[in-house]
Amino acid sequence: MTGRRPPGTRSFRPRDVDGESVQAEEGRGRQLALVGDFNVAHTETDLANPRANRCNAGFLPEERAWVDRLLASGFVNAFGQFEPAGGHYTWYSMRPTVRERKVGWRLDYAFVDPTRQGSLAACRHLTERTGSDHCPVEVEFKTSSKEAAP
């Protein structure tokens, strides 16, 4: 997704996503993809300077634990399926040359429920897009032959 939700989708705030809300949506037969700015760098590979930021918002243990719980509930980090290595960031300070030197944080994610994992075709950070301190995250899903137009 880049900038807009498809029709028939619903917005969640990250703090509202818990086991009960996920089960309720799945009970309605929905496949879930949570995409956006979560303002959390989950692991040390998700920011350029983890040691210097251990006590800063966005990398606090309780924030990272929320992502741990989301993944433990079965959600899959879509970008991590295609690029498991670190050094890929979605947020950069607006200070000069920071983006060019790749000194950033990965705060924007795409998490998909396990039923969607097999339909992931790609997940990319659009780092060449400027004008914001965040880079868009693009998620691409395969379509089944039933969904494809004739």
JONORVEN-V64125 format. One record per backbone hydrogen bond with DSSP energy under -0.5 kcal/mol. CO is the residue of the C=O (numbers start at 1). NH is the residue of the N-H. E is the energy in kcal/mol with one decimal. If there is no record, write none. Layout:
BEGIN
CO;NH;E, CO;NH;E
END
This chain:
BEGIN
6;9;-1.3, 13;16;-2.3, 13;17;-0.6, 14;17;-1.5, 16;18;-0.9, 18;22;-2.4, 19;23;-2.5, 20;24;-2.3, 21;25;-2.1, 22;26;-2.7, 23;27;-2.5, 24;28;-0.8, 25;28;-0.6, 25;30;-1.9, 26;29;-2.1, 32;113;-2.7, 33;35;-0.7, 34;111;-3.2, 36;38;-0.8, 36;109;-2.4, 40;42;-0.8, 43;46;-2.0, 44;47;-1.1, 45;87;-1.3, 46;106;-3.7, 47;50;-0.5, 49;53;-0.7, 50;53;-0.9, 51;54;-1.0, 53;56;-1.9, 56;59;-2.1, 58;41;-3.4, 60;63;-0.5, 60;64;-2.4, 61;65;-2.2, 62;66;-1.1, 63;67;-1.2, 64;68;-2.1, 65;69;-2.5, 66;70;-2.1, 67;71;-2.6, 68;72;-2.6, 69;73;-1.5, 70;75;-1.5, 71;74;-1.5, 76;78;-0.9, 76;112;-2.3, 77;81;-0.9, 78;81;-0.9, 78;82;-0.6, 79;82;-1.4, 79;83;-2.5, 87;89;-0.6, 90;135;-2.8, 91;105;-2.3, 95;98;-1.3, 97;101;-1.9, 98;103;-2.1, 99;102;-1.4, 102;104;-0.8, 103;93;-0.5, 104;48;-2.5, 105;90;-2.0, 105;91;-2.4, 105;107;-0.9, 107;38;-2.5, 107;39;-0.8, 107;40;-0.5, 109;36;-2.5, 110;78;-2.9, 111;34;-3.7, 112;76;-2.8, 113;116;-2.3, 113;117;-0.7, 114;118;-0.5, 116;119;-1.4, 117;120;-1.4, 119;142;-3.7, 122;140;-3.0, 124;126;-0.5, 124;138;-3.0, 125;127;-1.7, 126;129;-1.5, 126;136;-0.5, 128;130;-0.6, 133;92;-2.6, 136;126;-2.8, 138;124;-2.7, 140;121;-3.4, 140;122;-1.8, 144;147;-0.7, 144;148;-1.6
END
